[in-house]
Every structure is written in structure tokens, then in C-alpha cells.
Amino acid sequence: QVQLVESGGGLVQAGGSLRLSCVVSGRASKDYTMGWFRQAPGKGREFVAVITRSSVTTSYAVSVKGRFTIARDNAKNTVYLQMNSLKPEDTAIYYCAAREWILGLLTSPTDVNYWGQGTQVTVSS
């Protein structure tokens, strides 16, 4: 069974940075397209970023493009989300997500095969 475990969330002031990590276990991360989603209080889960298994392609939500960077290290079975210039509206629970690579990209919650448990990110103004 594949497990995804996130870490790195916390409280930060607006304009600050955080780096989230997601460790994949049970199977090699190279078998998956990996992504990040987030869910703010009272809102649905939304796409943040995706990276293909060989890091050839990345894609971002418009709201985070230019501020967030997704990366992966398959040797460590780990995916990262570097978040810079954080804003209060980035406050949410951030979830790591995986999809079997052969199925294609990962931009909707319905695309996801596996979810992590989530990590809270809070940005104060």
C-alpha cells in the first residue's frame, strides 16, 4: 500500500517562506505523477502544483505561479513544495497527492489515486 507523509507546515508571516516535503513509501515515487492540493476552511480542495515522474513537466495554479516551486528527488522518494512570498490567502491544509504515471497529469482531486494526511500552513497578515 502506498503511503504519503507530508511535513514542513507551520505558521509564517506574510511575505515569508516555507518548504513542504512529502515522502512516498510502499512503492517508488518514480511510478507516480505527484502533486500538491490545498483546502482552506469552508472551501473545496484545489489544485496547487504538479510534477511528472521525471520532472520534465511542471504546472501551477494561477494563484501560486511565480511564488511556488514543485520539485522531486526520486532517489529519496520525496516531493517538495517551496512556497515563497506567502500571502494570508495561502492559508490552508496542504495535501500531497499521487497518480499512477501512465494515467497522465494530476490537476483535479478526482485524478488522485493516493492522498497524504495533510499539513497545516497558516500565513498571518
Disulfide bonds with the S-S distance in Angstrom:
Cys22-Cys96 2.08
